Structures are given as structure tokens and as C-alpha cells.
Amino acid sequence: MPSAAGDLKVAEDSTAGEPPVAEAVTTKQLTFRFNSESWVEAYDARGTRLIYEMGMAGSQLTLTGEPPMEIFLGFVDGVEILVDGEPFALQNARRRGNTAQITIERDQ
């Protein structure tokens, strides 16, 4: 019979007190080079708006976000995009007239 002090032992959880393992978050750096005036709107994987701005000819914008990232351009022919420093092929954009929608995936 157990004493008042308690002779019963509780098994210890070997993982107790250890922080949960988090997945590595991958980010992408996007650089927009504006050769002509164009608006740009970008959202990260969580749907957070990263930018909504008019880019002026001769200017450059850089942002970082978690992919997949959705990008909308107002005048696609006036913009160059670099993904982690590498040119992005805008022929892959979904175009409607002079506007475009682009998805930047983790593996791009």
C-alpha cells in the first residue's frame, strides 16, 4: 500500500520541455526593375499583401516573402523580375492585355 508521501512513480515523458520542431520556412527575394511606369501588387503564401505600389520608369523595388507568391503587374512589358537574383521568364505569366498574373513557387 502506498504511503502518504506516495511510493507511486509517474513515468516521465522524454519529450516534455523540448520545443516543437518547426518546418523550415523558405523565402524568395523578388526584385522588380521598371523600364516603364507600371503598378505591382504582391501577396505571400498566407495572403498577406506585401506591396501595392506604382513603379516609376528607372526605379527598382525589392521584397521578400514566403512562396507561393501571387504577383499582379499593370504593364507587364515595362517590368523585369528577378527571383533570388535570377531573371524570371515573363512569358510564363498569365496575361490579359498589358496586365499579368504570376505565381512564384518554392522551386523557382
C-alpha positions, 0 to 999 in steps of 0.5 A: 500500500502506498504511503502518504508521501506516495511510493507511486512513480509517474513515468516521465515523458522524454519529450516534455520541455523540448520545443516543437520542431518547426518546418523550415520556412523558405523565402524568395527575394523578388526584385522588380526593375521598371523600364516603364511606369507600371503598378505591382501588387504582391501577396505571400503564401498566407495572403498577406499583401506585401506591396501595392505600389506604382513603379516609376520608369528607372526605379527598382523595388525589392521584397521578400516573402514566403512562396507561393507568391501571387504577383499582379503587374499593370504593364507587364512589358515595362517590368523585369523580375528577378527571383533570388537574383535570377531573371524570371521568364515573363512569358510564363505569366498569365496575361490579359492585355498589358496586365499579368498574373504570376505565381512564384513557387518554392522551386523557382 
